[in-house]
Amino acid sequence: MKITPDIIRGEFIGTETKIAKSPHSGYVGLSGEVINETKNTFTILHAGETKSVIKDAAVFHFKFSDGTIVEIDGKLLAGRPEDRLKKGIKRLW
């Protein structure tokens, strides 16, 4: 998988994720499959339970189907999934 800034425009439902960093200590280390996404949260299936995680309060590691792992700051993912398609992306490099 080619990693580009456009990755934040992708679909995250069904993707494996792990929370790498967060000021909320209960979020760190939480992992599982993203089963739902709203404007401000991801719902993750973790050990048979659903957990809601606020996007702005975490840095996520997403594992895609080809084994690629990408770290994305949740602040870049805030907003409705359909609105991310329209959003302009600043190049960070």
Buried (B, 14 or more C-beta within 10 A) or exposed (E): EEEEEEBBEBEBEEBBBBBBBBEEEEBBEBBBBBEEBEEBBBBBBBEEEEBEBBBBBBBBBBBBEEEEEBEBBBEBBBBEBEEBEEEEEEEEE
